[in-house]
Amino acid sequence: MEKFGFVGLPNAGKSSLYNALTGGSALAAPYAFATTDPNVGIAKVFDERLDALAKMSASKKTVNATVQFNDIGGLVEGASKGEGLGNKFLGGIREVDAIVFVLRAFKDDDVPGPQDPLEHLRIVELELTYADLETIEKQIDKKRKAGRGDASLLDEIEALEAALEILGEGTPLYRSELSAAHSELLKPWFLLTNKPVLAIVNVDENQLDEIDTIIKPVQEELGDIAPVFGASIQLEAEAAQLDKEDRAEMLEALGLGEGALPNFIKAAYHTLGLRTFLTTGEQESRAWTFRVGSLAPVCAGRIHSDLERGFIRAETIEWDKLLQAGSWAKAKEEGNVRQEGKDYVVNDGDVLDIKFNV
């Protein structure tokens, strides 16, 4: 399962975000290092397509796609040199597939630390960059020596030298023009800034009407690098503790609709190149995760390895066309269900029925 790590300064709202997404009860306290070990939780990927198909099929069970979120803890200036619990937290970040920057914008004199989300971003990015720089500086000479007798290492050494130059300028790799080929070669090094990133700006309840204005500087700073969201994380964490109906009523009363977090989760999911195909029937409707560009047999294997091994074909229809038809049988009768073979590239929102023989 793909893992996202919450990264930010102490008291930015990371543990509250974890609680909001997972319905958990991690300690969220107004002092540094309340989280000393990562909290790990699973969050559903909200999908109105799946809900609609489950209703159409009168499914007994509905199973959403899921992602894992790790509440890693707070970084401080000097974390790359071991300040605070820096080394421990930096190690936790290395294990995730993507980083979620949690940036504080709320004002609370009882909570220490800066209230400017751009200042939060500056500090955290700098610490991650310094940590990556130190990682490469410690190892690159050994790799260069090894490369003198092993030409197969030369491409990796070239990638390391390109990264070293970028990091030495104080620039995170995700902000640079590092090539996709070099980025791929660097993956075994688990560099912190060689990961996709997102950002969520945490505002308080009284700032909801200004949220677009508050997050705009962060959006401008990160540009196309990362999607940026704004949310009152504490409010959404409180809502997450309620049952579905009460949660919807609370968010609606606050003018938040379904809340900011469903869209945030979808963006997190898509940031890693993840997409969803669907299956539906009386017993179960389910969302299945696959990578962009996957062929039908690979997607079949997400259901069970036997389906990939014995793949014959996939009966396929777009989710909205199936809904319009009202049932699988009606869609087939109308000629809208296609027969796709082993070379079919599955699209987000496809509904599949796999035919196989083992």
N, C-alpha and C positions, 0 to 999 in steps of 0.2 A: 504494500500500500504506500502511495506517495505521501511524504511527510513535509509539513510546513513548520518552520520554527519562528516563534515570536521573538523579535529582537528589539530592544529599546533600553532607555535609561530606567533606573528604579522609579517606581510609582507612575509610570506612563499609562498603565492600564492593561498590561499583558495578561495578568491572572484573571482580571474581570472579562477580558476578551475570550480567554479560554473557557470561562464559565458560560459566557453568552453563547458560544458556538457548540459546546458539548453538553450543556445542561449540568455541568459539574459544579463542584463546590471547593475549588482551590482557594487557599488563603489569599485574600487581596487586602494587604495592610498598608497604611500610609508611612512605611519606613523602608529603608533599603534592605535588600536581600531577604525579604519575606519568603521568596522562593529560592531554596538552596539546591534542590534537585528538580530536574525537569518533570512537570506534569504532562502526561501523555493521554490524549483523548481522541475519540472518533466523532466526526461531524457528518451529518447527512448532506448530500448535495441536493438542494431543493430543485425539483423538476416538475413544473406544471404539466408537461407532456405525459409523464409517467402517471400522475394523478388522474388525468383525463382518460388515459387508456385503462387504468384499473377500474374506473367507474364504468366505462363502456363494457368491459368484460365481466363486471361484477366479481372481481378477483377476491379470493379469500385473504390474500396476503399481498402487500406492496413492499418492495425492497428497493430502497434508494441506493445510488452509488455513494461511496463514502471516501473521506480523506482524513488523514491523521494530522492533528495539530499538537505541537510541543511548546509548552510554556517554559522557556529556558531560564528566564531570570534576567536580572538587570545588569547591563554593562555600565561602567563608569569610565571617565577619562583615565587613561593609563592601564586599561584592561589588557591591552596587548603586551604590557610589561608585567602583568600579574597583579595589578591593583584590584582591590575589592576581591571578588571571587572570579576574576577575569579568566584565568586559564581554564578553570572548570567550565565556565559558560561558553567560552570559545570552542572548547571541545564538543559541547552539545550542539553548537551550530554546524559543525563539520558534518554531522550525521544526517542533516535534513536535505531535502531536494530543492527547497526554495525558501526564501527569507521573507517574512512579513515584518516590516518596520512598524512599530507601534509608537506614534509620535504624540506627545502631550500638547494640547492647546487649552485645556481647562484651567481655570484660575482657582486656586485654593491655597490660602496662606498657611494652612496647617500641613500641607504636603510639600516637602522640600524639593528643590530642583527647578530648572528653567521651565517657563510656560510657553516658550516659542517653539513650535514644531520644527522650524528650520534649524534652530540651534540643536535640538535633539538629533535631527538628521545629520548635521555636520559632525557631531561628536561620535555618533555610532559608526558612520561611514569611515571616519578617520581611523578608529580603532580596528575595524575589520581590515582596512587597507594595510595598516602597520603590521598586523598579525600575518597577513599573506606575504608581505615583503620579508618578514623575518623567516618564514617557512622556506621561501625560495633561497634566501641568502645562506641559510645553514646547509643547504643540500646541493646547490648548483655546481660548486667546484668538484664534488665527488662525481656528479653526473658528467661534467666536462671531461674529467680524466677517464671515466669509463668509455666515453664516446670516442676517444682516440683509438681504441681497439675494437670498437663495435659500431659500425656505420648505421646500424638499425636504430641507434639512439639519437641520431643527428636531428631528426625532425622534432623530437621531444625537447632536445636542448634548445633548438631554435625557438620553440614555443615558450620555454622558460625564460629565455633572454628577452623575448618580446614583453612578457608579463613583468619581468623585473624592471624594465625601463618604465613601463606604465605606472607600476606601483611606487617606484622611486620618486615619481612626480606627485605622489599623494592622490592618485586617481584610482578608484575602484575599477576592477576589470569590466564590470557590467556597464560602466559609463564610457568605456574606451572603444576604439575601433579594432580591438583584437579580433582576428579572423575566426570564423566558425571552426575551421580546421585546427587552429591553435587551441581554442577553447576545449575542443574535444580531447586533444592530446593531454590537456592539463587536468582532466577529470580525476585520474587516479591520485592526484595530489590533494584533493578535497579542499581546494582553496575557497575561502569564505565568500570572496567577491566574484567567483566564477559560477554563480548561481542566479537563477531568475529571482526578481524581487517584486514585492507589492508594498503598498503603504496604506496604513489606516490612521487617520488623525482623530484623536479622542477629544471630544468637546464635552462640556457639561450641559445640563438640561436647559439652562438659560441661553445657550448659544445656538440652539437648533435653527432659529430663524436666520442666523448668519453663516450657516455651515458652508455654503458655496463660496462666500468671501474668505472664510478662514482657510479652506483647503487650497484655494487658488494659488498662493505662493508656492506650495509644495508641488502642485501639479506643474507649474511653470519650471520649477527647479529640476524635476525628474523628467519632464517632457514625455517622450515615447518610451522611456526606459521601464516605467512601472505604472500600472493603474493605481490611482489614489482615491481612497474613499474617506468619507467623514461619518462619524457616528458618535452618539452618546453611549459609550460602551457600558457604563454602569446601568443605565436604563434598560439596555437590551439584555444585560446579564440578569437583571431582576425579572424581566419578561420571560426569560428562558426557564425560570423556575416554575412558571405557571403551566397549567394544562393548555391544550391547543386553543380552545375557545376563549379562555380568559386572556391568554397572551395576545390573540388577535384583537380582542376588545381593548386591551391596554394600549397597544401600539396605535390602533385606530384613533383612540381618544386623544393621543398625543400628536396626531397628525403625521405619524410615521409610516402609514400603510402597512406593508409586511415587514418593515424594518430594513436597515441598511445591510444586515449581514447575509441574507440570502444572495444578494447580488455580489457581495464580497466573496462568498464561497464559490460562486460560479466563475468569477474572475480568477480566483486562485487555481481552480481546476483547469481552466483554459490556459493559464500562464505556463503550465507544464506540458502543453500540447495534448491534453487529455480530452477525449470526447466520449459520447454515450450512444450505444445502440440499445434497443429495447426489445423485450419479449413480453407477451401478454397472453393471458388465458384465464380460465375460471379459477384455477388453483392459485396462480401467482402472476403478478406483473412486476417486472424487475428491470432496473437500469444496470447496464454492464459497461465498464470502463475499457477504453482502448486508446491506443496512440494514433494520432493523425497519420493517415496514409496506410493503415493496416488493411491487409487483404482479408477476404471473407473467412478463409480457413483459420487464420490467426484469431479473428474475433470469435469464431466458433470454439476455439480452444480456451477462451476466457470462461465459457460455460462449463466445459469438461474436456480434458485432453483427448478422450475418445472421439469427440465431435470433430476435432482438428485432424486426428489420424485417419478417420474414416470419412472425411468430408466428401459429399457428392455435389451438393448445390445448396444455395440459400434462397428460400422464397422471401422476397423483400418488397416492402412498401414504405413510403414516407409516413411518419406518424399522423400528420394532419389529414392525409388522404384516407388513412384507415379510419380515423374518427368521422370523416365525412360519410364514409360508406356505412358506418355503424356496427360492422362486425367483420371478422376475417372472411367468413363464408361469402358475405355480400361483396366484399372487395374482390375476391377471386372471381365471383360470378360476373362482375363488371369488367374484368380483365385488367385490374390495376395492380395485381400482385405479379411481380417480375420473377423470372428464374435466372439467378446469377451464379456464375461459376467461380473457379478457384482464383481467377485474376481480377475479381471484382473488388474495388476499393470502397470500403464501407464508409458511409457518410454519417455525420452526427444526426441523430433523430431517426435513423432507419429502424424499422421493426423487422426482425428476422425470425424465420422459422427454418432451422437447420435440418437438412436431410443428410443422413450419414449411414454408413454400413461398416461395421468392424468385424 
